[in-house]
Amino acid sequence: MMQIHYKKMAEMVRKNRWLRVLLVLGILFLLFTIVFTYYFFIYRNRGEMLYADIEKNKASYTSLEAILNTKEAAPKDSKENYSDKKAFADYEEVVPFISLLESLFSTVDHKAEITVKSREEQILTDHFADYNVNLKITQNKDLFFKALDELYNTRYIAKWMSFNVHYKTLENGTQNDLAEAEFVVRLFLK
């Protein structure tokens, strides 16, 4: 009995041009509604994740500002501390910071790989840039530690996000020595 009704409706739609047009428009409307609803939820979820990241970065930025402002809260006769000589870098200093890293670590390894790990959109949104540094430490172990100290003493607020050191076994087999270092430096921006 139901098949008879569907056959009659299909025959009626086939004969009437306006019903065919309305049926096609209804199907298109239904497809567009499904597609737009799907993309709406995708972009809404992505927006919520980006908003959460922005809030997290705002909190870390304010905590860094609080650390820098401890100078004003500290007594005048106290010694100069870490935050007294540190400052946030400008956006224009993202690329020149690579040359600073190269000048520090080229004494250790002339073929050191230093790259900007962050994308430009991320740098503008998060107010920090990550730099990946890969270098081999041959006989210049002391120069490596000196370069790390100089990086720590720069005027920029920079933080190590990851630090991996690989060792090699010496000829006597009982001692190890530094072979390679791989680390990520985060430069905080205004």
Buried (B, 14 or more C-beta within 10 A) or exposed (E): EEEEEEEEEEEEBEEEEEEEEEEEEEEEEEEEEEEEEEEEEEEEEEEEEEEEEEEEBEEBBEEBEEBBEEBEEBEEEEEEEEBEEBEBBEEEBBEEBBEBBEEBBBEBBEEBEBEBBBEEEBBEBBBBBBBBBBBBBEEBEEBBEBBBEEBEEBEBBBEEBEEEEEEEEEEEEEEEEBEBBBBBBBBBBE
